[in-house]
Amino acid sequence: MANKQYRDARLQVRVSGLEPADYHLSTPTLSLGKVQRQSLVLSISPHLPHGLYAVRVEVESADGWTGRFAFQHFAG
């Protein structure tokens, strides 16, 4: 995650497409300083039933900005 603004940012991260027990997010909130970046880790359970999962990560800042990232995860 990157904050390219010259003011602090607080971000809320949500994951959809998987049950909460099937993934781990390193943190659901990030506090970023001015022009700063941090890594966020999404771990998906190796015990998911076989199949293709449509996963969506949504990030929202306190000032109303929203970003989305979608991908497919194949569990085999």
Stockholm file with secondary structure:
# STOCKHOLM 1.0

chainA/1-76         MANKQYRDARLQVRVSGLEPADYHLSTPTLSLGKVQRQSLVLSISPHLPHGLYAVRVEVESADGWTGRFAFQHFAG
#=GR chainA/1-76 SS CEECSSSCEEEEEEEESSCGGGEEESCSEEEECTTEECCCCEEECTTCCSEEEEEEEEEEETTSCEEEEEEEEEEC
#=GC SS_cons        CEECSSSCEEEEEEEESSCGGGEEESCSEEEECTTEECCCCEEECTTCCSEEEEEEEEEEETTSCEEEEEEEEEEC
//
